[in-house]
Amino acid sequence: MNTKHFDTRTQQRGIPAGAQELLDRFGDIEYDGHGHRIIFISGKSKKKMDKELGRCYVGRLGNWRNIYRVESSSGDCVITTGFRTSRIHRH
């Protein structure tokens, strides 16, 4: 289930559904310590994308490789999405 906030931010930030699908397929999960999980494309994920999709395709994704999504810890509610401007701290 997507929240209204998620739908608004997705539209405002111009994040296409295809980028969300990349997160679903290749994204790494990190828990934020506040009952949410952050899904993002890490360096390890990027290498996996290079192997499966081809380096040329992944290179054309540009800024889409820096998207993230915040979900509830159970994964049933998507809260927000955006572009990473700093690294995600792992615990």
N, C-alpha and C positions, 0 to 999 in steps of 0.2 A: 504494500500500500504506500503510495506516495503522498506526502503532505502537500498542502497548498504552497507552503514555503518552498519546498523542493521544486515544484512545477514553476513557480515564479522565478526562482534563481536560475533554473535551467534555461528558461526563455531569455532572461535578462543577460546572461553570460554567453548565450549562443552556443550552448553545449548540445550537440546533436545526439540522437538516440544511439547512433553507431558508436560513439565514444563511451556511452554507458555500457554497451554490449562488450566493449574491450575490457572495461573494468570487471564485468561479470566473468569473463573468460580468463583474463590474465592477471587480475588485480591481486595484490597482497593485502592481508588484513592485519591491522594493528588496533588494539584496544586502547581507548583514551583514558581509562581509569574513572570515567564518569558514567558508565553504563552504555556507552556507545562504541561502535567500531568504525574505523576509518579504512576505506578501501581505496587503494592508490596503485599507480604503476611504479614499481621500484626498478632498480637497475637489473635485478634478477628477472623481473617480469619482462623488461624490454628485451633481454637476450632471448627469452622464450618466444616473444613475438617475432623477433628477427628470424628465428629458426622456422616457425610455423607459417608466418605470413610473408616473409622475405624482407630483407634489409631495405630495399628500395621503397616498398610500401610503408614500412614503419618510419622511414626518414621523411616521408611526405606528410605524416600525421602532424608534425610541428608541435604546436602548443597543446594538442589533445593529449600528448603523453604526460602532461602535468596536471591532469584533472584528478579530483578526489571526490568521494561520496561518503557522507556520514549516515549511518544506519543505527537503529536500536540494536542492542546486543543480540537479540533473538533474530534479527534480520527481517522482521515482518513489517517494519516501518522505515521508509527512507526519509531522512530529515532534511538534508541539504546537499549541495554540490558546488564545486568551484574549481578554480585553478590554483595549484600550489605556488606560493611565492617564496616559501622557505622549506627546509627539509622537515620531514615528519620524524619526530623523536621516537625512537623505539625504546621500549622498557625491558 
